[in-house]
């Protein structure tokens, strides 16, 4: 995540479908990244491409991961998300007009 912090100047972002994440905690911990397939905001669960479990009849079912157990590696940027990043980064800029009163304004 440090690369994303350096690039976008934000600490956290809401996860969305299409982002690339890596599972860093739990039984399914991996070193590879996978895309987010579904996001259930009500259940606080995300489903990723490679997170599947095999059922007794042979079919596969996606496993749900809590978003705190994954790290975002690559953001899927669209127009709304870019504007969100711009707003967050603008709030982090240091104030440029620290001494806004000049000596001339005070002397009058």
PEQUISUL-V305939 format. One record per residue. N is the residue number from 1. RES is the residue in three letters. OMEGA is omega in whole degrees, 0 to 359 (NA if undefined). NEAR is the number of other ideal C-beta (glycine too) atoms within 12 Angstrom. Layout:
BEGIN
N_RES_OMEGA_NEAR / N_RES_OMEGA_NEAR
END
This chain:
BEGIN
1_UNK_182_21 / 2_UNK_177_12 / 3_UNK_179_13 / 4_UNK_177_23 / 5_UNK_180_19 / 6_UNK_184_11 / 7_UNK_187_17 / 8_UNK_178_25 / 9_UNK_175_20 / 10_UNK_182_24 / 11_UNK_183_16 / 12_UNK_178_18 / 13_UNK_172_28 / 14_UNK_183_21 / 15_UNK_180_34 / 16_UNK_176_25 / 17_UNK_180_22 / 18_UNK_176_22 / 19_UNK_174_31 / 20_UNK_183_26 / 21_UNK_174_39 / 22_UNK_178_28 / 23_UNK_183_32 / 24_UNK_179_21 / 25_UNK_176_15 / 26_UNK_182_17 / 27_UNK_184_11 / 28_UNK_181_25 / 29_UNK_183_16 / 30_UNK_174_23 / 31_UNK_180_12 / 32_UNK_179_17 / 33_UNK_180_21 / 34_UNK_181_29 / 35_UNK_176_27 / 36_UNK_182_34 / 37_UNK_181_25 / 38_UNK_176_23 / 39_UNK_176_27 / 40_UNK_182_18 / 41_UNK_182_13 / 42_UNK_181_8 / 43_UNK_186_13 / 44_UNK_182_15 / 45_UNK_171_23 / 46_UNK_176_33 / 47_UNK_180_30 / 48_UNK_185_36 / 49_UNK_188_24 / 50_UNK_181_25 / 51_UNK_181_31 / 52_UNK_178_18 / 53_UNK_181_17 / 54_UNK_178_11 / 55_UNK_182_11 / 56_UNK_179_8 / 57_UNK_176_7 / 58_UNK_180_8 / 59_UNK_182_10 / 60_UNK_180_15 / 61_UNK_179_14 / 62_UNK_179_24 / 63_UNK_177_26 / 64_UNK_178_26 / 65_UNK_174_37 / 66_UNK_183_23 / 67_UNK_179_28 / 68_UNK_180_17 / 69_UNK_179_24 / 70_UNK_177_33 / 71_UNK_179_28 / 72_UNK_178_37 / 73_UNK_182_27 / 74_UNK_180_23 / 75_UNK_171_29 / 76_UNK_186_22 / 77_UNK_170_21 / 78_UNK_185_14 / 79_UNK_182_10 / 80_UNK_182_13 / 81_UNK_176_23 / 82_UNK_179_17 / 83_UNK_176_13 / 84_UNK_178_21 / 85_UNK_179_26 / 86_UNK_179_18 / 87_UNK_180_16 / 88_UNK_180_20 / 89_UNK_180_19 / 90_UNK_178_15 / 91_UNK_182_14 / 92_UNK_183_15 / 93_UNK_178_12 / 94_UNK_180_8 / 95_UNK_182_10 / 96_UNK_185_8 / 97_UNK_185_9 / 98_UNK_178_7 / 99_UNK_188_10 / 100_UNK_177_9 / 101_UNK_177_11 / 102_UNK_180_10 / 103_UNK_179_8 / 104_UNK_181_7 / 105_UNK_181_9 / 106_UNK_182_9 / 107_UNK_183_7 / 108_UNK_NA_7
END
